[in-house]
Amino acid sequence: MWSGPRNLSTAMMYAFGNCADFAIWDEPFYAPYLAATCADHPMRDEIVEAHETDPMKVAERCLDTIPAQKTHFYMKHMPHHMIKGFPLDWAKDCINVHLIRHPSRVIASYGVKRDEMTLADIGYVQQAVLYDQIGGIVIDSSDIRAAPEKMLKKLCAAISLPFDPAMLHWETGPRSDDGIWARHWYNAVHQSTGFAGAEGPLPVLDSAQEKMRHLAMPHYEKLAQHKL
């Protein structure tokens, strides 16, 4: 599952994690990305210390034996973590799903968590390039929030998996599969027991955010043409 930040990606990870036959891996390339770029992210040093930073080892594990002897392996990935030189061939042997969200919503939400952001931080350009490289299925987070059961059934059908009603609800609090960064980024989903309701009107952005939205929109619209 490929997704930019602030895009229902953790809720989707929890939904699939509630399926008894799924193992979960939370943003495997985040630590390698931080180690390679020295990007100034919250908890950077803790993340690099706690997680594998070698992208080759991470890529090998992506196609290795599925943990806990599960049938399926759900990996939550972010396109902007896949910087030049990081292996991507492993993805060709996976079912790739691209989770998208309107840039106005992502920019407004991301701005609450970080004082500064660039277009590269929210992943739209990288996700459009990635889609060209590996293809896959596209689904919009707004559609999921508006009709969770309908859209999850649609997604499961598209990837030839049975729908499990357990995907719709989960217990509050953190998960053992969470990356160490969860305590900074996942507070909202930790308080939830399922998908939030349909989203309201698009948020109002300031001038700098609006410029970023303008740059991101063509990439979002390109992927949205292919959504379920």
PyMOL commands that set and color helices and strands:
alter all, ss='L'
color gray80, all
select helices_A, chain A and resi 9-17+30-37+44-50+55-62+67-69+79-81+89-93+103-113+119-122+124-134+141-146+148-158+165-168+182-185+187-190+207-224
alter helices_A, ss='H'
color red, helices_A
select strands_A, chain A and resi 2-3+22-26+72-76+97-100+137-140
alter strands_A, ss='S'
color yellow, strands_A
deselect
rebuild
show_as cartoon
